[in-house]
């Protein structure tokens, strides 16, 4: 007899590009608490698509640190690099619908265009990419080249200019952004023949049945992009909870360069899981 899936399914989605730190631990604790309070379960997704920074020893350290903190998840672990055919199928569907276009512009091209005095494109928010200039788009009726067996050019999703995209965040309340103003055409496949974060994340959250995504508040703008992809691919979007970011003593958000606050460093110093998690309990996971 097949056991039915729980009605609530969350996920932990660390990237093996460095050691986990306190900020990761707090966000994952919030995800675990929300799953527990809903009587649900968690998946663990290994976001290993960053070929430049990925290391196998970071995968082993990530699993060890999460288990040391007491997190559990439904097996098996989902590894993104094994799901490349699913991302390619999604790209093909977007291509067939005429929702993407090839892009040969560099990031420098985009930055120079949005900073030109005569341009009205929005200035990128901190931690976010600049709004893609609409004049760089090919016309809607331009012939769309085939994807090819191996992709050597960037492909972007053409956002519906002027459409307001909204969702309710379980932490920060109503969220709204206007496509083409607050964010522009974004990458779905890179010229090194790999899916973008936006596409892989949207496909996984939809196809794996995630009912709520818990992640950092720096990814709120990414949610608008992923909602467009999920809709374009005919899926139902999950709910979202964006956790407040943990800051260092200079007011900067924690990053993997903060080795002194990595879980492995703290563990080596004799800090216990209970001591790490205790301060997190001041953040209400169910507002």
ZIMOPE-V35513 format. One record per pair of residues at least 12 apart in sequence whose C-alpha atoms are under 8 Angstrom apart, sorted by the first residue. I is the first residue (numbers start at 0). J is the second residue. D is the distance in Angstrom with one decimal. If there is no record, write none. Layout:
# ZIMOPE-V35513
i:I j:J d:D
i:I j:J d:D
This chain:
# ZIMOPE-V35513
i:5 j:38 d:7.6
i:5 j:39 d:5.3
i:5 j:40 d:6.7
i:6 j:39 d:6.4
i:6 j:210 d:7.8
i:7 j:34 d:6.6
i:7 j:37 d:6.4
i:7 j:38 d:7.0
i:7 j:39 d:4.5
i:7 j:40 d:6.5
i:7 j:209 d:7.7
i:7 j:210 d:5.8
i:7 j:211 d:7.4
i:8 j:34 d:7.0
i:8 j:39 d:5.7
i:8 j:40 d:5.1
i:8 j:41 d:5.6
i:8 j:42 d:7.3
i:8 j:208 d:7.0
i:8 j:209 d:5.1
i:8 j:210 d:5.3
i:8 j:211 d:6.7
i:9 j:30 d:6.8
i:9 j:31 d:8.0
i:9 j:34 d:6.3
i:9 j:39 d:7.7
i:9 j:40 d:6.3
i:9 j:41 d:4.6
i:9 j:42 d:6.3
i:9 j:209 d:5.5
i:9 j:210 d:6.2
i:9 j:211 d:5.4
i:9 j:212 d:6.1
i:9 j:213 d:7.3
i:10 j:30 d:7.2
i:10 j:41 d:4.8
i:10 j:42 d:4.5
i:10 j:43 d:5.7
i:10 j:44 d:6.9
i:10 j:209 d:7.0
i:10 j:211 d:7.9
i:10 j:212 d:6.7
i:10 j:213 d:7.4
i:11 j:27 d:6.3
i:11 j:30 d:7.3
i:11 j:41 d:6.9
i:11 j:42 d:6.2
i:11 j:43 d:4.9
i:11 j:44 d:6.1
i:11 j:213 d:8.0
i:12 j:43 d:6.0
i:12 j:44 d:4.7
i:12 j:45 d:6.0
i:12 j:46 d:6.2
i:13 j:44 d:6.9
i:13 j:45 d:6.0
i:13 j:46 d:6.0
i:13 j:61 d:7.7
i:14 j:45 d:6.2
i:14 j:46 d:4.6
i:14 j:47 d:5.9
i:14 j:53 d:7.9
i:15 j:45 d:7.2
i:15 j:46 d:6.9
i:15 j:47 d:6.1
i:15 j:52 d:7.8
i:15 j:53 d:5.6
i:15 j:54 d:6.3
i:15 j:55 d:7.5
i:15 j:57 d:4.9
i:15 j:58 d:5.2
i:15 j:61 d:6.9
i:16 j:47 d:7.9
i:16 j:49 d:7.5
i:16 j:52 d:5.0
i:16 j:53 d:4.8
i:16 j:54 d:6.4
i:16 j:57 d:6.5
i:17 j:52 d:7.9
i:17 j:57 d:5.9
i:17 j:255 d:5.8
i:18 j:57 d:6.3
i:18 j:60 d:7.0
i:18 j:61 d:6.8
i:18 j:255 d:6.3
i:18 j:258 d:7.8
i:18 j:261 d:6.2
i:18 j:262 d:7.3
i:18 j:263 d:7.3
i:19 j:61 d:6.6
i:19 j:64 d:7.6
i:19 j:255 d:6.8
i:19 j:261 d:5.7
i:19 j:262 d:5.9
i:19 j:263 d:7.8
i:20 j:253 d:7.6
i:20 j:254 d:7.5
i:20 j:255 d:6.6
i:20 j:257 d:7.5
i:20 j:258 d:7.7
i:20 j:260 d:5.6
i:20 j:261 d:3.9
i:20 j:262 d:5.1
i:21 j:245 d:7.8
i:21 j:253 d:7.7
i:21 j:260 d:6.2
i:21 j:261 d:6.4
i:21 j:262 d:6.5
i:21 j:275 d:7.7
i:22 j:244 d:7.0
i:22 j:245 d:5.3
i:22 j:253 d:6.1
i:22 j:254 d:7.9
i:24 j:276 d:7.9
i:25 j:276 d:7.4
i:25 j:279 d:6.1
i:26 j:213 d:7.2
i:26 j:214 d:6.2
i:26 j:215 d:6.8
i:26 j:242 d:6.3
i:27 j:213 d:7.9
i:27 j:214 d:7.9
i:28 j:70 d:7.9
i:28 j:276 d:7.7
i:28 j:279 d:7.7
i:29 j:213 d:7.5
i:29 j:242 d:7.8
i:29 j:284 d:5.5
i:30 j:213 d:5.5
i:30 j:214 d:7.9
i:30 j:284 d:8.0
i:31 j:70 d:7.4
i:32 j:284 d:6.5
i:33 j:284 d:6.2
i:33 j:285 d:6.8
i:40 j:72 d:6.7
i:40 j:73 d:6.8
i:41 j:71 d:7.5
i:41 j:72 d:4.9
i:41 j:73 d:6.0
i:42 j:72 d:5.3
i:42 j:73 d:5.4
i:42 j:74 d:7.3
i:42 j:76 d:7.0
i:42 j:77 d:7.5
i:43 j:72 d:6.1
i:43 j:73 d:7.3
i:43 j:74 d:7.9
i:43 j:76 d:5.3
i:43 j:77 d:6.2
i:44 j:76 d:5.9
i:44 j:77 d:4.6
i:44 j:78 d:5.8
i:44 j:79 d:7.2
i:45 j:58 d:7.8
i:45 j:76 d:7.0
i:45 j:77 d:6.0
i:45 j:78 d:4.7
i:45 j:79 d:6.2
i:46 j:78 d:6.5
i:46 j:79 d:5.5
i:46 j:80 d:7.8
i:47 j:78 d:6.9
i:47 j:79 d:6.0
i:47 j:80 d:6.2
i:48 j:79 d:6.6
i:48 j:80 d:6.0
i:48 j:193 d:7.5
i:48 j:194 d:8.0
i:64 j:262 d:6.8
i:64 j:263 d:7.1
i:67 j:272 d:7.1
i:68 j:272 d:5.1
i:69 j:272 d:7.7
i:79 j:199 d:7.7
i:83 j:194 d:7.9
i:85 j:202 d:7.7
i:86 j:194 d:6.7
i:86 j:198 d:7.1
i:86 j:199 d:6.1
i:86 j:202 d:6.7
i:87 j:194 d:7.7
i:89 j:202 d:7.4
i:89 j:232 d:7.0
i:90 j:187 d:7.6
i:90 j:188 d:7.7
i:91 j:146 d:7.7
i:92 j:232 d:7.2
i:93 j:231 d:7.3
i:93 j:232 d:7.3
i:94 j:146 d:7.8
i:97 j:143 d:7.6
i:98 j:156 d:5.9
i:98 j:157 d:5.7
i:99 j:154 d:6.4
i:99 j:155 d:5.3
i:99 j:156 d:4.4
i:99 j:157 d:5.5
i:100 j:136 d:7.8
i:100 j:137 d:7.4
i:100 j:143 d:7.0
i:100 j:154 d:5.5
i:100 j:155 d:5.5
i:100 j:156 d:6.7
i:100 j:157 d:7.1
i:101 j:144 d:8.0
i:101 j:152 d:6.5
i:101 j:153 d:5.7
i:101 j:154 d:4.4
i:101 j:155 d:6.3
i:102 j:136 d:8.0
i:102 j:152 d:6.6
i:102 j:153 d:5.2
i:102 j:154 d:5.7
i:102 j:155 d:6.7
i:103 j:152 d:6.5
i:103 j:153 d:6.5
i:104 j:135 d:7.9
i:109 j:129 d:7.2
i:109 j:130 d:7.9
i:109 j:131 d:6.3
i:109 j:132 d:6.8
i:110 j:129 d:6.7
i:112 j:132 d:6.8
i:113 j:129 d:7.4
i:113 j:130 d:7.3
i:113 j:131 d:7.9
i:113 j:132 d:6.7
i:120 j:132 d:6.5
i:120 j:180 d:6.8
i:121 j:180 d:6.0
i:121 j:181 d:6.5
i:121 j:182 d:7.9
i:126 j:217 d:7.1
i:127 j:220 d:7.8
i:129 j:182 d:7.4
i:129 j:183 d:7.6
i:130 j:179 d:7.2
i:130 j:180 d:7.2
i:130 j:181 d:7.2
i:130 j:182 d:5.1
i:130 j:183 d:4.5
i:130 j:184 d:7.1
i:131 j:182 d:7.7
i:131 j:183 d:4.9
i:131 j:184 d:5.5
i:131 j:185 d:7.3
i:132 j:183 d:7.5
i:149 j:192 d:6.4
i:150 j:189 d:7.7
i:150 j:190 d:5.9
i:150 j:191 d:7.0
i:150 j:192 d:4.9
i:151 j:189 d:7.6
i:151 j:190 d:4.3
i:151 j:191 d:6.0
i:151 j:192 d:6.2
i:152 j:189 d:6.6
i:152 j:190 d:4.1
i:152 j:191 d:7.6
i:152 j:192 d:8.0
i:153 j:186 d:6.9
i:153 j:187 d:7.8
i:153 j:188 d:5.8
i:153 j:189 d:4.6
i:153 j:190 d:4.6
i:154 j:186 d:5.8
i:154 j:187 d:5.9
i:154 j:188 d:5.2
i:154 j:189 d:6.5
i:154 j:190 d:7.8
i:155 j:184 d:5.9
i:155 j:185 d:5.1
i:155 j:186 d:4.3
i:155 j:187 d:5.5
i:155 j:188 d:7.1
i:156 j:184 d:5.3
i:156 j:185 d:5.4
i:156 j:186 d:6.3
i:156 j:187 d:6.3
i:157 j:183 d:7.8
i:157 j:184 d:5.0
i:157 j:185 d:7.4
i:158 j:178 d:6.0
i:158 j:179 d:6.6
i:158 j:183 d:6.3
i:158 j:184 d:5.4
i:158 j:185 d:7.9
i:158 j:227 d:7.9
i:159 j:178 d:6.0
i:159 j:179 d:7.1
i:160 j:177 d:7.6
i:160 j:178 d:5.1
i:160 j:179 d:4.6
i:160 j:180 d:7.6
i:161 j:177 d:5.8
i:161 j:178 d:5.5
i:161 j:179 d:6.1
i:161 j:180 d:7.3
i:162 j:177 d:5.6
i:162 j:178 d:5.5
i:163 j:175 d:6.6
i:163 j:176 d:5.6
i:163 j:177 d:4.3
i:163 j:178 d:6.3
i:164 j:176 d:5.4
i:164 j:177 d:6.1
i:164 j:178 d:7.1
i:164 j:223 d:6.3
i:165 j:223 d:7.3
i:167 j:238 d:7.8
i:167 j:239 d:7.4
i:168 j:238 d:7.4
i:168 j:239 d:5.4
i:168 j:240 d:5.4
i:168 j:241 d:6.8
i:169 j:238 d:7.9
i:169 j:239 d:6.2
i:169 j:240 d:4.8
i:169 j:241 d:7.4
i:169 j:286 d:7.3
i:170 j:240 d:5.5
i:170 j:241 d:6.1
i:170 j:242 d:6.9
i:170 j:286 d:6.6
i:171 j:240 d:7.8
i:171 j:241 d:7.2
i:176 j:223 d:7.2
i:182 j:220 d:7.8
i:185 j:224 d:7.7
i:197 j:221 d:7.0
i:197 j:224 d:6.9
i:197 j:225 d:5.8
i:198 j:225 d:7.1
i:198 j:228 d:7.1
i:200 j:225 d:7.6
i:201 j:225 d:5.3
i:201 j:226 d:7.5
i:201 j:228 d:6.6
i:201 j:229 d:6.0
i:202 j:229 d:7.1
i:204 j:237 d:7.3
i:205 j:229 d:6.9
i:205 j:234 d:6.1
i:205 j:235 d:6.7
i:205 j:236 d:6.6
i:205 j:237 d:7.3
i:206 j:234 d:7.9
i:209 j:237 d:6.2
i:210 j:236 d:7.9
i:210 j:237 d:4.6
i:210 j:238 d:6.0
i:211 j:237 d:5.1
i:211 j:238 d:4.4
i:211 j:239 d:5.4
i:211 j:240 d:7.2
i:212 j:237 d:6.7
i:212 j:238 d:6.2
i:212 j:239 d:4.8
i:212 j:240 d:6.2
i:212 j:241 d:8.0
i:213 j:239 d:6.1
i:213 j:240 d:4.8
i:213 j:241 d:5.7
i:213 j:242 d:7.0
i:214 j:240 d:6.6
i:214 j:241 d:5.1
i:214 j:242 d:5.8
i:215 j:241 d:5.1
i:215 j:242 d:4.7
i:215 j:243 d:6.3
i:215 j:244 d:6.0
i:216 j:241 d:4.7
i:216 j:242 d:5.3
i:216 j:243 d:5.5
i:216 j:244 d:6.2
i:217 j:244 d:7.5
i:218 j:241 d:7.6
i:219 j:241 d:6.9
